Amino acid sequence: MTSPDTAERPFALTSRPGAEWWCSAVIYQIYPRSFADSSGDGIGDLPGVTAHLDDLVDLGVDAIWLSPFQRSPQKDAGYDVADYCDVDPLFGTLADFDVMLAEAHGRGIRIIVDLVPNHSSDQHEWFQAALAAAPGSRERARYLFRDGKGTAGELPPNNWESVFGGPAWTRLVEADGTLGQWYLHLFDASQPDFDWSNEDVRELFRGVLRFWLDRGVDGFRVDVAHGLIKAAGLPDYTPPVEADSMGGDEPDVPYWGQPGVHDVYRDWHGILAAYDGDRALCAEAWRPTPDETALWVRSDEMHQAFNFPYLTTGWDAAELRAVIDESLRAFAAVGAPSTWVLSNHDVIRHASRLALTAENPQGHGIGPDSVGKPIADLGLRRARAATAVMLALPGSAYIYQGEELGLPEVVDLPDTARQDPTWFRTAGERYGRDGCRVPVPWSSSQPAYGFSATGESWLPQPSSWARLARDVQESDPESTLALYRTLLAERRSHALGTGALEWVDGFPDDVLAFRNGNVTVIANLGDASIPLPHGNVIAASEPLVGGILPADTAVWLEAAQA
Ligand code: NOJ
């Protein structure tokens, strides 16, 4: 099957088994509402993306992942989809999408879009029909409606908790005012879970995949890819006290990682394979280990799975070496590349996370009253070094908008500005994820730092971001932007994404050193400087002087040519 825009793509549309683009691509995550606002309403949009494509070419990325822009009441920033096959007016129109796609393809940039199959919005026509229909109806069978427990059904069907806090069940008030059945929502009450044992649901999503593939997208990032199937009988489950909020730490959860989920992706694999080029599926599957994550990328399933065990590893050389080793082994065992990632719209930005002064469970966020706030300069230094390590690893890598500017987590957002449902569902106990979603600063002297011509911004940008604006960094050879450009260009010219890793020993325990082709990477995670080995420095996360590699610094050295 071909797509309407094939003529405009400068890249091959033939399949390249073993050398597919997604094996080694650097994919830039755009969170549309915070990227660039062309309409002036304070919320980024698709024409805003189109307007900045040249900046992404200049940065050197291969592809873009767009977080949701489909029709949605925006109760969870678009992860509550009311119509999977239309663009929300906040972000533009389908025509704007087509223009953006063609313009991206014309520049050699591929586009993958977010797909949210675990749940819909409560405004989706199917959920509205389910509300209007009787218990036991075909309409209700597409979601997980159950009678309550207790003498009058007053207790929820089981004890599951929502990822965003509070119970995972909400009871219906029927049209006549009586209390009715309960429905399951692993996230917000406005995000009812589909019942994936229902063939209607499976068929709906086959159609959604084809709708976007027909338009020419290069693939999908699949939301909550570990959650679609729930254990039979919906047994009670009590999470450990220290549970990770996205399920990452917990081994046997009746709603995460159920074996039946893989049949869904085998089905989807076949749908993508019928299209020209190499279209890809990337799993957002929070699993505790690389081995379990790799189950999503077996050869007949998805193509990529975010390496969250890597993302959640601290700034520790031994732990990083172990997770890199385990990842390369586990993914290679199923014939897949590893997909490295350090930041996204759900986690504390790594320029802050790597210098937190206390534990912070994933999804809780940081705010004015948090214990263990980050040390800003140290965080940025470590983040630059961490990125230099990540971009030298073989496989694909995702970068999140704004990390190329060294943006930190915004810690001091006013409570009145917060929008993450986590904040509301925990009555302010967890700050949630707004701090990593603050709109991008493009220009230091413009209103909203160039994010929006009117100066509107759906979350306030800190005044300290004037010095982080892209235009300030453009001309500074030591800026984080300059570092990312260098790393991406050298990664490409040395083909690191398709290379192989070999550890280099002989350094202190807190140093990570490896070779990929003719590039040697040395990252000093310790407190003391070490002598810098000989070699041609092709990239360094900090300026190097005096023949030493300072603390929290990484360098790429090129072996001398024979
Ligand atoms: C994971 C998404 O990345 C997150 O932003 C969203 O809130 C949940 N899934 C629910 O869709």
Residues whose N, C-alpha, C, O or C-beta is under 5 A from the ligand:
A	BS01	NOJ	D76 Y79 F187 D223 V224 D346
